[in-house]
């Protein structure tokens, strides 16, 4: 669940969403998907899902991303899953980032769940 103390305004969340997508793209993340959740849930404004080719790539993507997010002035982020780097979750308040190894991403299929018509 998103950390409520990390909430940011909608314009800031849009800008941060774009920064995250750009950093992931520049660092060779695969199959980057940004899901707009505004008005659909109070959990987050955006959910970003991406893949890294290996556990080492997933870990490196998480490192690049957390450095860029902190340099952008968002110092309070929460990170889970770095120890194994099969699935790393980065909670930026109104943006939640999931970085997976491809087979783990396929197994959980988060983007299918969050983009399904209700």
N, C-alpha and C positions, 0 to 999 in steps of 0.2 A: 504494500500500500504506500502511496506517495506520502512523504513526510510533510505535514501541513506547515511546518515552520519554514519550508523551502518555497512557498508559493511566490510566484512572480506575476506581473500583470500580463494581459493577453498580447500586447505589442511586444513586450520583452520575450515572451515565450515563443512568438513567431520568429523573432530575430535569432534566439538561441536555437530553435529548431533548425533554421537554415545553417547556422554555424556548425552544428553537429553533423548534419548531412554533408556539408562541404568537407569537414575534417575526415569523416569516414571515407568519402569518395577520394580525396587526395591521398589517403593511405591505403588504397586498394581494397577497401571492404567490398564485399560482393552482395548483390541483391538487396540494396538498401531500400527500405520501405518506411515512409513516414505516414502515420495514420492520424488524421485530424479527429480528435475526440471531443472538441469543444461542443458543448450542449448535449453530449451523449452520456457523459459520466463526470462525476466530481473527482475521480481518481487522478486525471491528468488532462492537459490540453492536447498533448501529442504523445504518441508512442512510436518510437523509432526502432526498427528491427533490421539487423544486418548480420552478415556472416563473415567469418575469417576462415582462411583455408586450413588452419591448424590451431592447436591450443596456443602455440607461441604467437601466431598472428592475432588471435583473439585478445591475448594479453597485451600485445603491443598496441592494438587499436584502442583498448581501454586506457592505456597509459597516455597515448596521444590525445585522446578525447578529454580525459580529466585535466591534463595540462592546459589545453585550449579553453576549456570551460572556466578553469580558475583564472587564467590570464584575461578572460572576458569579464571578470569581476564576480563570478558566481562561485564563492568559496565554500559554501555549504552544500556538498553533495555526498551521497551515500553510495558505496560500492559493495556489491556482493559477488562472490564466485571467482575471484581472482586466483584463489589457491589451486583450482583445477583448470580453469579457463575453458571449460566446455560450454558454459553459459555465464556470461558476466552481465549483471544488471547494474545500471548506473541511474540512480534516482536524483534528478535535478529539480525536484519539486513538481512543477507542472509539465515536465517532460521526463518520460521514462525511456531509457535506452536499453535494448537487449542486444547483446552481441553473442552469436552462437557459432559453434562449429557446424558445418552444413548438416550432418546427420542428426545432431541434437535438435537443430531448428526444424528439420523435417518431422521429427518425432512429435514435438510439442505443437507445431503448426499454429503459433499465436496469431499470425496475421489473418488466418482464416477465421479464427474465433472473433477477432475484433472488427473484421470487415463484413461479417455476415449480416444480412438484412434481418432486422427484428420485426 
